[in-house]
Amino acid sequence: MKRLLALASILSVSTPLMAATSAKAVQYEVAATWPVSGAGHWDLLAVDSARHHLFISRGDRVQVIDTTDGKEAGTIAGTDGVHGIAIGADGHGYTTNGKSNSVTEFDLATFKRLRDFPVNGKSPDAVLYDAGSRRLFVFNARSNNASVLDVASGKEVATIAFDGNPELAVADGRGHVFLNIESSAHLVELDSASAKIIHDWKMDGCEEPSGIAMDTAHRRVFSTCQNKVLAVTNADNGKAVARVAIGEGPDGAAFDPATRSVLVPLGKNGALDVIRVEDAGHFRKMQSLSTQASARTIVLDDGDHRAYTVAAKFGPKPADGSRAPMIDGSFAVLVLAPKSK
């Protein structure tokens, strides 16, 4: 652990060349705040760049926000225990329904429910659509496995078991999926065509990885860790490249190749850490933007380079240890955008 932290310190030291490159780094701002109606906690987000829609999981439904004006565009009801949303091909999207152990397919234009698929797992959570294989990878939090669905037939074609509970995943566009295993701090590489594990790497110096993003050009995977580091892993050999200090409470990550920025929302700090990718081996925290406490998940719109997170305000935590109540009318979307010159 000490050696890895020392390595992170070395990698974060600026050289003259790095300083020149970093002068062009982009700063972010909270460009807008959009109120969203209704009660209910939230989890993961998804964005449909083509149709300008943001999808927000709200416990028993998915709310849809028009990203051109921040207005509510619709609701996908009946997704009991919804966690994740994936944007697929052919105008279809998918939700994972944790309480019914199922996936709902819906129309991206009309938000109409089309089909429900059962999965052979417990509490489906994160979900990823792989365009190359045209398969849906559903990560089941309470059965430590993934259900691989053929979206054409709606059938589960494979089940992948893990040594620990799966968290978020990212695809590299080359037929590989990378997945954080939260309980054991491993990074797993899957082959999307065979639906098999091809590598399983321990991430030393990382505790409870959750958020994940990837710089496909440099072949670097970014995992957010609860011990306040961003773990950077070589996607080709699993070796640790760096450990970059971040704030507290990350639960998501996004990477924008256009700004060369890793975006890490911090729910406990109420901030967005912006990590600059200088090159394949050098990374530097450029900004810690004040957002709002509880803003912990994130999604990037590749079309306009804006990112979205959501947050709410809460009352005092009850004496019985249950969740603090959300204050009515406080739930909102925060639009995170590169500052205009």
Helices and strands as residue ranges (DSSP letters): H 2-12, H 16-22, E 28-35, E 45-48, E 53-57, E 59-66, E 72-87, E 92-97, E 102-107, E 113-118, E 124-130, E 135-140, E 145-150, E 155-161, E 166-171, E 176-181, E 186-191, E 196-202, E 212-215, E 220-225, E 229-234, E 240-245, E 254-256, E 261-266, E 271-279, E 282-290, E 299-300, E 307-311, E 332-338
